[in-house]
Amino acid sequence: MTCARPEESRTWRADDAVHIDVRGLEPPEPMIAILQAIDSGEADTVLVAHLDREPIFLYPELDDRGWSHQLLESSCGSADCEDGVMVRMERWGP
């Protein structure tokens, strides 16, 4: 999985998913940014979020929107993603 993101953007598209880096934002901004990406259609089927901490308050919101979630190993061989957590979210329905 690629973790490198363009310097100018918090969101980028990779082969595996749309990625959003919300590290460094104060709560509830990470959750708001993730839900906006989902609700706007920017993330159509799979979204990977790079976060400072596990977003436990996000999970019920994902369930309500028909998205599953899975914590991923945060290390991907790049210093850019060594800290924090990664959550893979996938839409389960149409």
N, C-alpha and C positions, 0 to 999 in steps of 0.2 A: 504494500500500500504506500502510495506517495503522500508525504506530508508537507512537502515544500509548497509554499504559497507565494503568489506574486506579492511584492512588497506593498503595493498600493491598495490591496483589497483584502478584506476579511473573508471573502467568499471566492471559491474557485471550483472549476469542474475538472475532475480527473477521470481516468478510465473506470474506476470502481464506484464513484459517487460524486455528488456535490459535497464540498467540504466547507465548513464555516469555522473560523478561529475566533472564539470569543474570550480567549484568555486575556486577563488584565482588566476586564470590565467588572464593575461593581454590580452585585445583585440588585435588582432582578434583570439587569440588562442582558446577560447571556440568554436567559430563558426567553425574553422578549424577542431578541434577534433570531433565535432558532424558530420560534413560532411564526414570526413574520416570514421567514424563508419558506416554511411549510405552507402557511395560509396563502401566500402570494403565488404559489406554484413554482417559485424559483427552484425548489427541490421537489422534483416530480415523484420519484420512487424511492431513492436512497439518499440519506443525508448523514454525513459523518461530522460530528461536532468535536472540536478540540477545546477543552475546558480546563480551568484551574482546579476544579473539584467536582465530585459526582453531583449531578443535578437532580436530587431526589424530588424536588417539587415540580420538575418538568414531566416526570413519568405519568402522572394522572392526566395531564393535558395531552400527552401523546396518545394515551389510550382513548380519550374522548374523540380524537381526530382520526382514529384508525391506523395509528402507527405503532409498530413494535420497537423495542430498544434492546441494545446489547452493549455491555461495557467491553471495550477492546484494550488489549495491551497498549500502553501509551508509548512504548519505545518502538521506533520503526527504523532505527539505524541512522537517524538524523538528529542533530542537536536541537533542531526546531521543535521536536515533539517529545523530548525526554521528560519534561515536567508535566504534571497534570494528568488528566484522563481523556480518553476518547470514547464517544458513544456513537454507535452505528444505529441509525433509525431507518426503518423501512415501512413503507405503506403496505398494509395487508389487503386492502380492498380497492375498488375502482375509485 
